[in-house]
Amino acid sequence: MSNAKIKSGISYRLRRLLTLFLQGLLITLPSVVTYQLIKSTVRWIDEFLQLETPGLGFVIVISSITFLGYIGTNIVTRPILDMFDDIFSRIPFIKNIYTSVKDLVEAFVGDKKKFSKPVVVEMSQGLYKPGFITNEDLNELNLPGLVAVYFPHSYAFSGNVFFLEKIRVKHYDTNATDFMKFIITGGVTEMDQSNLHQDIDKPE
């Protein structure tokens, strides 16, 4: 057997091994990272609450938050919670932190979800940028005719807000959660075709 054939066979086997290794990495890495994140979170809660039973702190926190959610929707206790909300919203300095965190949480899970209106904006000729309308009325900023659009960054919990003319913003009729996932993963995640109802075209 010639040296060329031997080298070719070795090269093929190495490429094959590398392919198998990458395939195994693709299978195991997401599971391992998810497990480690959950494990670290549970451990941190246990240490914070100074509990010796593994996982007990996590159960307590989840149960407490769920119970508070139940209280918050109770017609009897709701006025009391609204009173505390009003107090925190009036205290200097504290109100800045409290209202900012509250607005951020409500943007994701509240009744007034802000990231629920996917849009596509033509930034320049042939260049489109995906985002979400977070405010459709900027009259309070003396910016009539403009809307606030949030553009999330890929692989990061951050983004930018731009004020744009309404005519430049094209509403994109699709599932907001899938759209956000698509942006954050850098376009890697596949969109559910059944949720796509609008083609990207230029603003009129």
C-alpha positions as CSV (number, residue, x, y, z in Angstrom):
1,M,0.0,0.0,0.0
2,S,1.4,3.4,-1.0
3,N,2.1,6.1,1.5
4,A,-0.5,8.4,-0.2
5,K,-3.2,5.8,0.4
6,I,-2.2,5.3,4.0
7,K,-2.2,9.1,4.7
8,S,-5.5,9.4,2.9
9,G,-7.0,6.6,5.1
10,I,-5.7,8.2,8.3
11,S,-7.0,11.6,7.3
12,Y,-10.4,10.2,6.6
13,R,-10.5,8.4,10.0
14,L,-9.4,11.6,11.8
15,R,-12.1,13.6,10.0
16,R,-14.6,10.9,10.9
17,L,-13.6,11.0,14.5
18,L,-13.8,14.8,14.6
19,T,-17.3,14.7,13.1
20,L,-18.4,12.1,15.7
21,F,-16.9,14.2,18.5
22,L,-18.7,17.4,17.3
23,Q,-21.9,15.5,17.0
24,G,-21.6,14.2,20.5
25,L,-20.8,17.7,21.7
26,L,-23.9,18.9,20.1
27,I,-25.9,16.3,21.9
28,T,-24.3,16.7,25.4
29,L,-23.4,20.4,25.7
30,P,-26.9,21.9,25.8
31,S,-28.0,19.4,28.4
32,V,-24.8,19.8,30.5
33,V,-25.0,23.6,30.4
34,T,-28.7,23.6,31.3
35,Y,-28.1,21.2,34.2
36,Q,-25.2,23.2,35.5
37,L,-27.2,26.5,35.4
38,I,-30.1,24.9,37.3
39,K,-27.8,23.2,39.8
40,S,-25.9,26.5,40.4
41,T,-29.2,28.3,40.9
42,V,-30.5,25.8,43.4
43,R,-27.2,25.6,45.3
44,W,-27.0,29.5,45.5
45,I,-30.6,29.7,46.9
46,D,-29.8,27.0,49.5
47,E,-26.7,28.8,50.6
48,F,-28.4,32.1,50.7
49,L,-31.2,30.7,52.9
50,Q,-28.6,28.7,54.9
51,L,-30.4,25.4,54.4
52,E,-28.7,22.1,54.5
53,T,-31.2,20.0,52.6
54,P,-30.3,20.2,48.9
55,G,-33.1,21.8,46.8
56,L,-35.2,22.8,49.7
57,G,-34.5,26.5,49.2
58,F,-35.5,26.3,45.5
59,V,-38.8,24.6,46.5
60,I,-39.4,27.3,49.1
61,V,-38.7,30.2,46.8
62,I,-40.9,28.8,43.9
63,S,-43.7,28.0,46.4
64,S,-43.5,31.5,48.0
65,I,-43.5,33.3,44.7
66,T,-46.5,31.2,43.5
67,F,-48.3,32.0,46.8
68,L,-47.6,35.7,46.4
69,G,-48.9,35.5,42.9
70,Y,-52.1,34.0,44.3
71,I,-52.3,36.8,46.9
72,G,-51.7,39.4,44.2
73,T,-54.8,38.2,42.3
74,N,-57.0,38.0,45.3
75,I,-59.7,40.7,45.3
76,V,-59.3,41.1,49.1
77,T,-55.5,41.6,49.3
78,R,-55.1,43.5,46.0
79,P,-55.8,46.9,47.5
80,I,-53.2,46.3,50.2
81,L,-50.6,45.4,47.6
82,D,-51.6,48.5,45.5
83,M,-51.0,50.6,48.6
84,F,-47.5,49.3,49.1
85,D,-46.8,49.7,45.4
86,D,-47.9,53.3,45.6
87,I,-45.6,53.9,48.7
88,F,-42.6,52.4,47.0
89,S,-43.3,54.4,43.9
90,R,-43.2,57.7,45.8
91,I,-40.0,57.3,48.0
92,P,-37.1,59.2,46.5
93,F,-34.3,57.1,45.0
94,I,-36.1,53.9,45.9
95,K,-38.8,54.6,43.4
96,N,-36.2,54.7,40.6
97,I,-35.0,51.2,41.4
98,Y,-38.5,49.8,42.2
99,T,-40.3,51.2,39.1
100,S,-37.4,50.2,36.8
101,V,-37.4,46.6,38.0
102,K,-41.2,46.4,38.0
103,D,-41.4,47.7,34.4
104,L,-38.7,45.3,33.3
105,V,-40.4,42.3,34.8
106,E,-43.8,43.4,33.5
107,A,-42.3,43.8,30.0
108,F,-41.7,40.0,30.0
109,V,-44.4,38.4,32.2
110,G,-46.9,41.0,33.2
111,D,-50.3,41.9,31.7
112,K,-48.6,44.7,29.8
113,K,-46.0,42.7,28.0
114,K,-43.8,45.0,25.9
115,F,-42.0,42.5,23.7
116,S,-45.2,41.3,22.0
117,K,-45.1,43.4,18.8
118,P,-42.4,42.0,16.4
119,V,-41.3,44.4,13.7
120,V,-38.8,44.6,10.9
121,V,-37.1,47.9,10.2
122,E,-35.2,48.7,6.9
123,M,-32.1,50.4,8.3
124,S,-30.7,51.0,4.8
125,Q,-31.2,49.8,1.3
126,G,-31.6,46.0,1.5
127,L,-30.6,45.9,5.3
128,Y,-33.4,44.9,7.7
129,K,-33.2,44.7,11.4
130,P,-35.6,42.8,13.7
131,G,-36.9,44.2,16.9
132,F,-40.0,45.0,19.0
133,I,-42.1,48.1,19.4
134,T,-42.1,49.0,23.1
135,N,-43.9,52.3,22.9
136,E,-46.2,53.5,20.1
137,D,-46.9,56.9,21.6
138,L,-43.9,59.3,22.2
139,N,-46.0,62.5,22.6
140,E,-44.9,62.7,26.2
141,L,-41.3,63.1,24.9
142,N,-42.5,65.7,22.4
143,L,-41.8,63.2,19.5
144,P,-45.1,62.9,17.7
145,G,-45.2,60.4,14.9
146,L,-42.3,58.3,16.3
147,V,-42.3,55.0,18.0
148,A,-39.8,53.3,20.3
149,V,-38.3,50.1,18.9
150,Y,-36.1,47.8,21.0
151,F,-33.4,45.8,19.1
152,P,-32.2,42.8,21.2
153,H,-28.5,41.7,20.8
154,S,-27.7,38.2,19.9
155,Y,-26.3,35.9,22.6
156,A,-26.7,38.7,25.2
157,F,-29.3,40.1,27.6
158,S,-28.9,43.6,26.2
159,G,-30.1,45.7,23.3
160,N,-30.7,49.2,22.0
161,V,-33.7,51.5,21.8
162,F,-34.3,53.6,18.7
163,F,-36.9,56.3,18.0
164,L,-38.1,55.7,14.5
165,E,-40.8,57.1,12.2
166,K,-43.8,54.9,12.1
167,I,-43.7,54.6,8.4
168,R,-40.2,52.9,8.6
169,V,-41.5,50.2,10.9
170,K,-43.0,47.1,9.4
171,H,-45.1,45.0,11.7
172,Y,-44.2,41.3,11.5
173,D,-47.1,39.0,12.3
174,T,-45.5,36.1,14.0
175,N,-45.1,34.5,17.5
176,A,-43.2,37.0,19.6
177,T,-41.5,34.4,21.7
178,D,-40.2,32.5,18.7
179,F,-39.1,35.8,17.1
180,M,-37.2,36.8,20.3
181,K,-35.5,33.4,20.4
182,F,-34.6,33.7,16.7
183,I,-32.9,37.1,17.4
184,I,-31.1,36.1,20.6
185,T,-29.6,32.9,19.0
186,G,-28.3,34.9,16.0
187,G,-30.8,33.4,13.6
188,V,-29.8,29.9,14.4
189,T,-33.1,28.8,15.8
190,E,-35.7,27.8,13.1
191,M,-38.9,29.7,13.0
192,D,-42.2,27.9,13.0
193,Q,-43.4,28.4,9.4
194,S,-47.1,28.2,10.5
195,N,-46.6,31.3,12.6
196,L,-45.3,33.4,9.7
197,H,-48.1,35.5,8.1
198,Q,-46.3,38.4,6.7
199,D,-43.5,38.8,4.2
200,I,-40.8,41.4,4.7
201,D,-41.3,44.2,2.3
202,K,-40.5,47.9,2.2
203,P,-42.6,50.4,4.1
204,E,-45.1,52.2,1.9
